[in-house]
Amino acid sequence: MADEYTGPEPDLAALLAARPALSMNAREGLSFESVPLNAIADKYGTPVWVYGAGSIQARFNALRAAFGAENLPVHIHYAVKANDHLAILSLFHRLGAGADVVSIGEFLRARRVGVRAAEIVYSGVGKATAELEAALAQGIGQINVESAEELDMLSGIASRMGVVAPVVLRMNPDVDAGTHAKITTGLAENKFGIAAADIPALYARAATLPGIKPRGIALHIGSQILSTEPYAKAYAKATDMVRNLRGQGLSVEVLDLGGGLGIGYHDEPGLNLAAFAATVRREVGDLRVKLLLEPGRYLVGPAGLLLASVILQKRTEKRFVVLDAAMNELMRPALYEAWHGILPVDPALFHGAATPADVVGPICESADCFAQDRALPDLPPGTRVALLDTGAYGAVMSSAYNARPRAASVLVSGGQAQLITPRQTPEDLWADEILPG
């Protein structure tokens, strides 16, 4: 499982109790940040993504407060890949966050909402020449270089442009983050980063290359990490590396701590922020460097849900609940075997007797399954359900597979729901296609 949860499966009441933004009212049913989900479904249809501005702000403030309690300045750069909607990016910009991007498209999205180029970190193993040219032309704040080959390529580009690229070398610390194999990034076998043994020589060479200004090192060991232990191991290696480089007379101004902070997809609390901040303080707090952090899932995952309707219940040897949402909306269960809580919106059904059911979508793939043998009440056709904690890696990974128009998106703020992405029509799917003559 992507979240490495080993406890018992929580019942509906436990799922609800663990999520303060959700409430169940006997008359209006399930609400998110005080807005009834039935009202959203009535107005905008299903499936529909629902995000909570209050939840995002609360999580951002909690993260900032955890480091404040350690008297540790940390610059938060929101990882755009988790949810790149302009409304979400604009909210983070207003909260004071920079951006961590992995493509020129994400870079331009962040710029579109007012994020200064100097506040953007460009990560990723395969930055194309045109992408680097565009980022350098606008004054990108930091480029995380992931190989010697990329460093040479960047030197050539920056030299031709007559600019200096602010570079941080991404070190692969070879630390097991204890997470799903498909979202670990800090092992030697992964495609990410530069082997720690190669960093000193490459950093020294970077200092001599034209168009390059080495500023520090970065690391990122994986996603959905629930323990501080792998962070402590990785950051201890980073501390040794910083001291090693400085011992060679090299300047190190920046330490990019990466992200990967895990959330509770069941009824567990997720990564302890106070313990994480204390770990950062203990391992790197005395290095006299600018500290960067790049969280994504932690900030937006629990701040979103996917609202869907039941098409029918099919009964064979088991019960299948077929939704109008599918794997083209929410890919994580098919891709990572990820677990998402599911709550009925109707208050009467919430308290109904639960029996095992597979919750599936209508796509012609066996992988189009959100849950297996999940304890749920009877869910008649037209019943609405909320798939929880889908604010991260949900809509951003969605597609139009099976010629299914993309779902609408709604942002809840101050007790009001506002449409931020209209639902596609079938005609939208082929509007930009060309039939040859």
Secondary structure, 3 states (H helix, E strand, C coil): CCCCCCCCCCCHHHHHHCCCCEEEECCCEEEECCEEHHHHHHHHCCCEEEEEHHHHHHHHHHHHHHHHHCCCCEEEEEEHHHCCCHHHHHHHHHHCCEEEECCHHHHHHHHHCCCCHHHEEECCCCCCHHHHHHHHHCCCCEEEECCHHHHHHHHHHHHHHCCCEEEEEEEECCCCCCCCHHHECCCCCCCCCEEHHHHHHHHHHHCCCCCEEEEEEECCCECCECCCHHHHHHHHHHHHHHHHHHHCCCCCCEEECCCCECCCCCCCCCCCHHHHHHHHHHHHCCCCCEEEECCCHHHHHHHEEEEEEEEEEEECCCEEEEECCCCCCCCHHHHHCCCCCEEECCHHHHCCCEEEEEEECCCCCCCCEEEEEEEEECCCCCCEEEECCCCCCCHHHCCCHHHCCCCEEEEEECCEEEEEECCCCHHHHCCCCCCCC
